Amino acid sequence: FEKLPVASNSHDELTEMGNTFNEMMDLLEENYSKQEEFVSNASHELKTPLTVIGSYAKLLQRQGMHDEKIAEESLIAIRAETDRMKVLIEQLLHIARRSESQMEWITVNVVDILAQTVTAMNTSYDREFELITAEQSLPVVTDVSKFKQLLYILLDNARKYSANKIEVIAQKNGDTVIQIRDTGIGIPKDAVPFVFERFYRVDKARNRETGGFGLGLSLAKQLADSLKIEISLESIEQLGTTVTITFSENSNVADVHLKQEG
Ligand code: ADP
């Protein structure tokens, strides 16, 4: 990333062009090193479960034939690690597909979508998710499948990092605002600014148990960006976390009559 020598005291067109070129080079360089870091993180995360699988396969080969207990322990570990790898690869594919996927914008009642998602989560997990809203109908313009994916990431995080009831609150004050609120372990203050970064995890040890790679929220941010939704997170350690997503009145709060969701 070589830069042009530009005289700092002159203001002619050539100098301006030189400056613009150099700024572009800075951006390219920054992007390039982010890509490099991403690939290196992804490789590392894939290598870890592979190493564990390799070790257990060896153990199985050496001792598993005569020892049923060792055989079972090895197979359980191998299955758990392959499941983890599957999750990681799916998340990596989602990140990579960003630019390819088509958006299907339709007008829907977001209260219906929230109710469906909350019901699905309550069915899948033995946990109480509650939808709290005074509204019957909050029409928004969105891509339903991507929006559900975004909701799923946020509800799943709330479930992973909290043992109590999780509230989903929907309100309208010009903008349509949805909050996912848990009263779980929360996030330390100095970690909050980084949680939307790829591969960022507050506590790697605690995450190993819950199975995360630090990609969920970065994927949520990526989805929110393509859906033109604002997303932000507030958290207090030991008290809980609230994620707020906002459909802006100007860009995606719909006034028109609702089409039935297909
Ligand atoms: P992961 O898939 O590892 O959960 P995320 O990108 O979704 O990764 O989240 C990044 C980090 O932020 C997580 O490692 C976790 O420590 C923290 N985090 C995210 N959501 C919550 C939450 N609701 N409560 C507490 N911590 C959270």
Residues whose N, C-alpha, C, O or C-beta is under 5 A from the ligand:
A	BS01	ADP	N157 A158 Y161 G184 I185 G186 I187 V195 Y200 R201 V202 D203 N207 G212 F213 G214 L215 G216 L217 S218 T241
